Amino acid sequence: MFNAGNVVVSESLMSTYAPLPVAFESGKGAYLFDTEGNKYLDAVAGVAVCSLGHANPEVADAIAEQARTLIHTSNLYKITHQIELGDKLCALSGMDKVFFGNSGAEANEAAIKLARLYGKQQGIERPNIIVASGSFHGRTLATLSATGSRKVQAGFSPLVEGFVRVNYNDIDAINKVAENNADIVAILVEPVQGEGGVVVPDDDYLNQIREICNKNNWLMMLDEIQTGMGRTGKWFAFQHNNIKPDVMTLAKALGNGVPIGACLASGKAAEVFSPGTHGSTFGGNPLATRAALSVLDVITQKNLCANAENMGQYLLQQLKQELSNVEGVVDIRGKGLMLGIELNKDCGDLVKQALDQKLLINVTAGKTIRLLPPLIITKEQADEIVKTVSILVQNFVK
């Protein structure tokens, strides 16, 4: 053990992270409190995880009650809360069936396996999946291979084969692949790229992908791990386009901090898996599914999808008003409470500078400030974010 500022760091932990010099011991709503009692406004929400805020009382009560009752049995037996959660997610999304895992990477892993098995059932010996540059789908070997980041993949070759990469938001590139590759079975994309820099595609991008998949008998697979659960102003981002994917993956905000992932499928894709083709020891256990059920209830009761849409539009408008004419600001974009401010140079240092101002932000793709505040955010908190971020940016680009 050694001290890093006021934070005790353990030498027993592998060096997979470079944590900031702060440790939080409690939270309430949109705020976190460190070990020294300092208060921080959280505009990251655990990277789009704690959408209901910290220490949400309804979720906390559900977790405590379930922990005192039953935490785990096994998927060898029926799990009542798992069935109820599956029914509710399918009703909200229009999908038909769901598989539960423990994370977004596991959900995407399930989707990749489903697509490959679907291809095999179509007589395709070496199924390929189209993925996009700039994407992020996880850090397991398969999801790492699907991810469109050389930096994330560095050092882990040989990667898993079977992925064909195209530029994001480029329909012509997808059509070109369709003309030259008979082994394509699916397309996997994010409705909005998160780790890639909060990249919002053309309004009809997903609609055109849906048409291409219909034409070629491919599965349309959407990674909604970051965009789902109300983040963009609707339960799921695809609902902005009035379409439905064949496969959709969820995680992050589904448990508000309790690890849970889900892979949903509809139509022909919902019938691909059979007993023994996939599984998870802890996936969909009573504790995780009870927590997720509580999350769904709170989002519904407090109309948080609408708040995400309204506050997202307000934040975007205010940020543009403050920063659009600032030299060095390339673009300000977003969808719901998923916002990005792209600068003309790497700005990772702003994370620590914001921390010093008691605001938590994130920088992704090197040059983009990413804001992912909880869905419960108020106008006053949004104003505080805009004020602090605007000052930081203006000082940084001078």
C-alpha positions as CSV (number, residue, x, y, z in Angstrom):
1,M,0.0,0.0,0.0
2,F,1.2,3.6,-0.7
3,N,-0.4,7.0,-0.7
4,A,-1.2,8.9,-4.0
5,G,-2.3,12.3,-2.8
6,N,-5.0,11.5,-0.2
7,V,-5.8,8.2,-1.8
8,V,-4.4,4.9,-0.6
9,V,-3.4,2.7,-3.6
10,S,-2.7,-1.0,-3.3
11,E,0.4,-2.5,-5.0
12,S,-1.5,-5.8,-5.2
13,L,-3.8,-4.5,-8.0
14,M,-2.7,-5.1,-11.6
15,S,-1.9,-2.0,-13.5
16,T,-5.0,-2.0,-15.8
17,Y,-6.2,1.4,-14.7
18,A,-4.6,4.8,-13.9
19,P,-7.1,6.1,-11.3
20,L,-7.4,9.8,-10.5
21,P,-6.2,10.9,-7.1
22,V,-9.6,10.6,-5.4
23,A,-11.6,7.9,-3.7
24,F,-15.4,8.2,-3.2
25,E,-17.1,6.7,-0.2
26,S,-20.7,7.8,-0.7
27,G,-23.1,9.3,-3.1
28,K,-26.5,10.8,-3.3
29,G,-28.3,11.5,-6.6
30,A,-26.1,13.3,-9.0
31,Y,-23.4,13.9,-6.4
32,L,-20.4,11.9,-5.0
33,F,-18.5,12.5,-1.8
34,D,-14.9,11.6,-1.3
35,T,-13.0,10.3,1.7
36,E,-12.3,13.9,2.8
37,G,-16.0,14.9,2.6
38,N,-15.7,16.9,-0.6
39,K,-18.8,17.1,-2.9
40,Y,-18.5,16.4,-6.7
41,L,-21.2,16.8,-9.4
42,D,-21.0,13.6,-11.4
43,A,-21.4,14.3,-15.2
44,V,-20.1,10.8,-16.1
45,A,-22.5,8.6,-14.0
46,G,-20.0,5.7,-13.8
47,V,-19.7,5.9,-17.6
48,A,-23.4,5.8,-18.3
49,V,-24.1,3.2,-15.5
50,C,-25.6,5.1,-12.6
51,S,-28.4,6.7,-14.6
52,L,-30.7,6.9,-11.6
53,G,-28.0,8.6,-9.6
54,H,-26.1,7.2,-6.7
55,A,-27.7,5.4,-3.7
56,N,-31.1,5.4,-5.4
57,P,-33.4,4.5,-2.5
58,E,-35.8,2.3,-4.6
59,V,-32.9,0.2,-6.1
60,A,-31.1,0.1,-2.7
61,D,-34.2,-1.3,-1.0
62,A,-34.8,-3.9,-3.7
63,I,-31.1,-5.1,-3.5
64,A,-31.2,-5.3,0.3
65,E,-34.5,-7.1,0.4
66,Q,-33.4,-9.6,-2.3
67,A,-30.0,-10.1,-0.6
68,R,-31.8,-11.1,2.6
69,T,-34.1,-13.5,0.6
70,L,-32.1,-15.2,-2.2
71,I,-29.0,-14.1,-4.1
72,H,-28.3,-17.1,-6.3
73,T,-29.7,-20.5,-7.3
74,S,-28.4,-21.3,-10.9
75,N,-29.9,-21.3,-14.3
76,L,-30.5,-25.0,-13.7
77,Y,-33.8,-23.8,-12.3
78,K,-36.4,-21.2,-13.1
79,I,-35.7,-17.7,-11.7
80,T,-38.9,-15.7,-11.2
81,H,-37.3,-12.3,-11.4
82,Q,-35.4,-13.2,-14.5
83,I,-38.6,-14.2,-16.3
84,E,-40.3,-11.0,-15.2
85,L,-37.4,-8.9,-16.3
86,G,-37.3,-10.6,-19.7
87,D,-41.0,-10.1,-20.2
88,K,-40.7,-6.4,-19.4
89,L,-37.6,-5.8,-21.6
90,C,-39.3,-7.5,-24.5
91,A,-42.5,-5.5,-24.0
92,L,-40.6,-2.2,-23.9
93,S,-38.4,-3.1,-27.0
94,G,-40.7,-5.2,-29.1
95,M,-38.1,-8.0,-29.1
96,D,-39.0,-11.6,-28.5
97,K,-36.4,-13.3,-26.3
98,V,-33.5,-12.4,-24.0
99,F,-30.3,-14.0,-22.6
100,F,-28.8,-12.5,-19.4
101,G,-25.1,-12.2,-18.7
102,N,-23.1,-10.1,-16.3
103,S,-21.7,-7.3,-18.5
104,G,-21.8,-5.5,-21.9
105,A,-18.9,-7.5,-23.2
106,E,-20.8,-10.7,-22.3
107,A,-23.9,-9.4,-24.0
108,N,-21.9,-8.7,-27.2
109,E,-20.1,-12.0,-26.9
110,A,-23.6,-13.7,-27.0
111,A,-24.6,-11.6,-30.0
112,I,-21.4,-12.6,-31.9
113,K,-22.0,-16.3,-31.1
114,L,-25.6,-16.0,-32.1
115,A,-24.7,-14.4,-35.4
116,R,-22.1,-17.2,-36.2
117,L,-24.5,-19.9,-35.3
118,Y,-27.2,-18.3,-37.4
119,G,-24.7,-18.3,-40.3
120,K,-23.9,-21.9,-39.8
121,Q,-27.6,-22.7,-39.9
122,Q,-27.7,-20.9,-43.2
123,G,-25.0,-23.2,-44.6
124,I,-22.2,-20.5,-44.4
125,E,-19.1,-22.2,-43.2
126,R,-17.1,-19.1,-42.3
127,P,-19.6,-16.5,-41.1
128,N,-18.4,-12.8,-41.2
129,I,-19.9,-9.8,-39.3
130,I,-19.6,-6.2,-40.5
131,V,-18.3,-3.9,-37.8
132,A,-17.4,-0.2,-37.8
133,S,-14.2,1.8,-37.3
134,G,-14.2,3.7,-34.1
135,S,-16.5,1.2,-32.4
136,F,-16.1,-0.2,-28.9
137,H,-17.8,-3.6,-28.1
138,G,-15.8,-4.9,-25.1
139,R,-12.5,-6.4,-24.0
140,T,-13.0,-10.1,-24.3
141,L,-11.0,-11.5,-27.2
142,A,-14.0,-11.7,-29.5
143,T,-15.4,-8.3,-28.6
144,L,-11.9,-6.8,-28.7
145,S,-11.6,-8.1,-32.2
146,A,-14.9,-6.5,-33.2
147,T,-13.9,-3.2,-31.7
148,G,-12.6,-0.6,-34.1
149,S,-9.6,0.7,-32.1
150,R,-6.0,-0.3,-32.9
151,K,-5.0,1.1,-29.5
152,V,-7.4,-1.2,-27.6
153,Q,-6.3,-4.2,-29.7
154,A,-2.5,-3.6,-29.4
155,G,-0.6,-6.5,-28.1
156,F,-3.4,-9.0,-28.2
157,S,-3.0,-10.5,-31.7
158,P,-3.8,-12.9,-33.2
159,L,-7.3,-11.5,-33.0
160,V,-10.5,-13.5,-33.6
161,E,-11.2,-13.6,-37.3
162,G,-14.6,-13.2,-39.0
163,F,-15.0,-9.4,-38.8
164,V,-15.1,-7.1,-41.8
165,R,-14.5,-3.4,-40.9
166,V,-16.2,-0.4,-42.6
167,N,-16.2,3.3,-41.8
168,Y,-19.0,4.3,-39.4
169,N,-21.9,6.2,-41.0
170,D,-20.9,5.0,-44.4
171,I,-23.7,3.1,-46.2
172,D,-21.8,2.9,-49.5
173,A,-19.0,1.0,-47.7
174,I,-21.6,-1.5,-46.4
175,N,-23.1,-1.9,-49.9
176,K,-19.6,-2.5,-51.4
177,V,-19.0,-5.3,-48.9
178,A,-22.3,-6.8,-49.7
179,E,-21.3,-7.0,-53.4
180,N,-18.0,-8.7,-52.7
181,N,-18.5,-11.0,-49.6
182,A,-21.0,-13.8,-49.7
183,D,-20.2,-14.9,-46.1
184,I,-21.6,-11.8,-44.3
185,V,-24.3,-12.8,-41.8
186,A,-24.7,-9.7,-39.7
187,I,-23.9,-6.0,-39.1
188,L,-23.0,-4.9,-35.6
189,V,-23.0,-1.2,-34.8
190,E,-23.7,1.3,-32.0
191,P,-26.6,3.7,-32.7
192,V,-24.3,6.4,-31.3
193,Q,-20.6,5.7,-30.9
194,G,-19.6,6.4,-27.3
195,E,-15.9,5.5,-26.8
196,G,-15.4,6.6,-30.4
197,G,-16.1,10.2,-29.5
198,V,-19.9,10.5,-29.2
199,V,-20.3,10.2,-32.9
200,V,-23.9,10.7,-34.0
201,P,-24.7,9.2,-37.4
202,D,-27.0,10.5,-40.1
203,D,-30.7,10.4,-39.2
204,D,-31.4,7.6,-41.6
205,Y,-28.2,5.6,-41.1
206,L,-29.9,2.8,-39.0
207,N,-32.9,2.8,-41.4
208,Q,-30.6,2.1,-44.3
209,I,-28.8,-0.6,-42.4
210,R,-32.2,-2.2,-41.7
211,E,-33.0,-2.2,-45.4
212,I,-29.7,-3.7,-46.3
213,C,-30.1,-6.5,-43.7
214,N,-33.6,-7.2,-45.0
215,K,-32.4,-7.4,-48.6
216,N,-29.4,-9.8,-47.8
217,N,-31.0,-11.9,-45.0
218,W,-28.4,-10.5,-42.5
219,L,-29.0,-9.9,-38.8
220,M,-29.1,-6.2,-37.8
221,M,-27.3,-6.2,-34.4
222,L,-27.3,-3.0,-32.3
223,D,-24.9,-2.5,-29.4
224,E,-27.1,-0.3,-27.1
225,I,-24.9,-0.9,-24.0
226,Q,-24.3,2.8,-23.7
227,T,-27.3,4.2,-25.6
228,G,-30.0,2.0,-24.1
229,M,-32.1,2.4,-21.0
230,G,-33.3,6.0,-21.7
231,R,-29.8,7.6,-22.3
232,T,-30.8,9.1,-25.7
233,G,-34.3,10.2,-24.7
234,K,-36.1,6.9,-25.5
235,W,-35.8,3.5,-23.9
236,F,-33.6,2.4,-26.7
237,A,-31.9,4.5,-29.4
238,F,-33.3,2.5,-32.3
239,Q,-36.7,3.7,-31.4
240,H,-35.8,7.2,-32.8
241,N,-35.8,5.5,-36.2
242,N,-39.1,3.5,-36.0
243,I,-37.3,0.3,-36.8
244,K,-36.4,-2.9,-34.9
245,P,-33.1,-4.8,-34.9
246,D,-32.8,-8.5,-34.9
247,V,-30.4,-8.4,-32.0
248,M,-29.8,-5.8,-29.3
249,T,-27.4,-5.8,-26.4
250,L,-27.8,-3.9,-23.1
251,A,-25.8,-3.5,-19.9
252,K,-24.5,-0.4,-18.0
253,A,-27.6,1.4,-16.8
254,L,-29.7,-1.7,-16.7
255,G,-28.6,-2.4,-13.1
256,N,-27.6,1.1,-12.0
257,G,-24.3,-0.3,-10.8
258,V,-25.3,-3.9,-10.2
259,P,-23.5,-6.0,-12.9
260,I,-25.9,-7.3,-15.5
261,G,-26.0,-7.6,-19.3
262,A,-28.6,-8.7,-21.8
263,C,-28.7,-9.9,-25.4
264,L,-32.2,-9.5,-26.9
265,A,-33.3,-11.1,-30.1
266,S,-36.4,-11.0,-32.3
267,G,-37.9,-13.0,-35.1
268,K,-35.5,-15.6,-36.7
269,A,-32.7,-14.5,-34.4
270,A,-34.7,-15.4,-31.3
271,E,-34.8,-19.1,-32.3
272,V,-31.0,-19.6,-32.9
273,F,-29.9,-20.6,-29.4
274,S,-31.0,-23.9,-27.9
275,P,-30.1,-25.5,-24.5
276,G,-26.4,-26.0,-24.3
277,T,-25.3,-23.5,-27.0
278,H,-24.7,-20.7,-24.6
279,G,-24.9,-20.0,-20.8
280,S,-23.7,-18.1,-17.8
281,T,-23.2,-19.1,-14.2
282,F,-24.3,-15.8,-12.7
283,G,-26.2,-14.3,-15.5
284,G,-29.8,-13.3,-14.6
285,N,-29.5,-14.3,-11.0
286,P,-32.2,-13.2,-8.5
287,L,-30.2,-10.3,-7.1
288,A,-29.2,-8.7,-10.5
289,T,-32.6,-9.1,-12.1
290,R,-34.4,-7.8,-9.0
291,A,-32.2,-4.7,-9.2
292,A,-32.9,-4.3,-12.9
293,L,-36.6,-4.6,-12.3
294,S,-36.4,-1.7,-9.8
295,V,-34.4,0.3,-12.4
296,L,-37.2,-0.1,-15.0
297,D,-39.8,0.9,-12.4
298,V,-38.0,4.1,-11.4
299,I,-37.4,5.1,-15.0
300,T,-41.1,4.6,-15.8
301,Q,-42.5,6.2,-12.6
302,K,-40.3,9.3,-12.9
303,N,-40.6,9.6,-16.7
304,L,-36.8,9.8,-17.0
305,C,-36.7,9.1,-20.7
306,A,-38.5,12.4,-21.2
307,N,-36.1,14.1,-18.8
308,A,-33.1,12.8,-20.7
309,E,-34.5,14.1,-23.9
310,N,-35.4,17.6,-22.5
311,M,-32.2,18.0,-20.4
312,G,-30.1,16.7,-23.3
313,Q,-31.5,19.3,-25.6
314,Y,-31.0,22.0,-23.0
315,L,-27.4,21.0,-22.3
316,L,-26.6,20.8,-26.0
317,Q,-28.2,24.3,-26.6
318,Q,-26.4,25.9,-23.7
319,L,-23.0,24.3,-24.6
320,K,-23.3,25.5,-28.2
321,Q,-24.3,29.0,-27.0
322,E,-21.2,29.2,-24.8
323,L,-18.6,27.4,-27.0
324,S,-19.6,27.3,-30.7
325,N,-17.6,30.4,-31.5
326,V,-14.6,29.5,-29.4
327,E,-11.5,28.9,-31.5
328,G,-10.3,25.3,-30.9
329,V,-13.8,23.8,-30.5
330,V,-14.4,21.6,-33.5
331,D,-17.9,20.3,-32.8
332,I,-20.5,20.0,-30.1
333,R,-22.9,17.1,-30.6
334,G,-25.1,14.7,-28.8
335,K,-28.3,12.7,-28.5
336,G,-30.2,12.9,-25.2
337,L,-27.9,12.9,-22.3
338,M,-25.0,11.6,-24.3
339,L,-22.9,14.6,-25.4
340,G,-19.5,15.3,-26.8
341,I,-17.4,18.4,-27.2
342,E,-14.7,17.8,-29.8
343,L,-11.5,20.0,-29.6
344,N,-8.7,20.4,-32.1
345,K,-6.1,18.8,-29.8
346,D,-5.8,16.1,-27.2
347,C,-7.5,17.3,-24.0
348,G,-7.1,14.5,-21.5
349,D,-5.7,16.9,-18.9
350,L,-9.1,18.5,-18.6
351,V,-10.4,15.5,-16.6
352,K,-8.0,16.3,-13.7
353,Q,-8.7,20.0,-14.1
354,A,-12.5,19.4,-13.8
355,L,-11.9,17.1,-10.8
356,D,-10.1,20.1,-9.1
357,Q,-13.3,22.1,-9.8
358,K,-15.4,19.2,-8.2
359,L,-16.9,18.1,-11.5
360,L,-16.5,14.7,-13.0
361,I,-16.1,14.5,-16.8
362,N,-14.5,12.1,-19.2
363,V,-12.4,12.5,-22.3
364,T,-12.7,9.9,-25.1
365,A,-11.1,9.4,-28.5
366,G,-8.4,11.7,-27.2
367,K,-10.0,15.0,-28.2
368,T,-13.7,14.7,-27.2
369,I,-15.1,15.7,-23.8
370,R,-17.8,13.2,-23.1
371,L,-20.7,14.1,-20.8
372,L,-23.0,11.3,-19.5
373,P,-24.9,12.8,-16.6
374,P,-27.5,10.8,-14.8
375,L,-31.0,10.8,-16.2
376,I,-32.3,12.5,-13.0
377,I,-30.2,15.7,-13.7
378,T,-31.9,19.0,-13.0
379,K,-31.7,22.3,-14.8
380,E,-29.6,23.8,-12.0
381,Q,-27.1,20.9,-12.2
382,A,-27.0,21.2,-16.0
383,D,-26.2,24.9,-15.7
384,E,-23.4,24.1,-13.3
385,I,-21.9,21.6,-15.8
386,V,-22.1,24.1,-18.7
387,K,-20.5,26.9,-16.6
388,T,-17.6,24.8,-15.4
389,V,-16.9,23.0,-18.7
390,S,-17.1,26.2,-20.7
391,I,-14.5,27.9,-18.5
392,L,-12.2,24.9,-18.6
393,V,-12.5,24.7,-22.4
394,Q,-12.0,28.4,-23.0
395,N,-8.9,28.4,-20.8
396,F,-7.5,25.2,-22.4
397,V,-7.8,26.3,-26.1
398,K,-6.2,29.7,-25.5
